[in-house]
């Protein structure tokens, strides 16, 4: 991936914003989701060309939002989010990412 460093930085911003709320649980489709460590989550997200990430409230089990990441070889950091839940939570995560 040409812009891998910048893409990882954009993913890191999103993960850090989500983890600011200690009650947010992040799940990555296709992974064991055992670790909530930032570096492990980023590795799991970047492991495939297309990854769905779900954000849950850990206390209620309510889904807060979903983001679909798509990574292309020549993709720019502002092009990695292919789709997301249209709500205030995901918009806050994606602000300036």
Residue pairs with C-beta under 8 A, 6 or more apart in sequence:
1 7
1 71
1 72
1 73
1 75
2 73
2 74
2 75
3 74
3 75
3 76
3 77
6 76
6 77
7 46
7 71
7 75
7 77
7 80
8 42
8 46
9 77
10 77
10 78
10 80
10 97
11 42
11 45
11 46
11 69
11 80
12 38
12 42
13 96
13 97
14 67
14 93
14 94
14 97
15 26
15 38
15 41
15 42
15 45
16 38
17 92
17 93
18 24
18 26
18 55
18 93
19 26
19 36
19 38
23 57
23 58
23 59
24 55
24 56
24 57
24 58
24 64
25 36
25 55
25 56
25 57
25 58
26 33
26 36
26 41
26 53
26 54
26 55
26 56
27 33
27 53
27 54
27 56
28 41
28 44
28 45
28 51
28 52
28 53
29 51
29 52
29 53
29 54
30 48
30 51
31 44
31 47
33 44
35 41
44 51
45 51
45 53
45 69
46 71
48 71
49 70
49 71
49 72
50 68
50 69
50 70
50 71
50 82
51 68
51 69
51 71
52 66
52 67
52 68
52 69
53 66
53 67
53 68
53 69
54 63
54 65
54 66
55 63
55 64
55 65
55 66
55 67
55 89
55 90
55 93
56 62
56 63
56 64
57 64
64 87
64 89
64 90
65 84
65 85
65 87
65 89
65 90
65 93
66 84
66 85
66 90
67 81
67 83
67 84
67 85
67 90
67 93
67 94
68 81
68 82
68 83
68 84
69 80
69 81
69 82
70 80
70 81
70 82
71 80
72 79
77 97
78 97
81 94
81 97
84 90
84 94
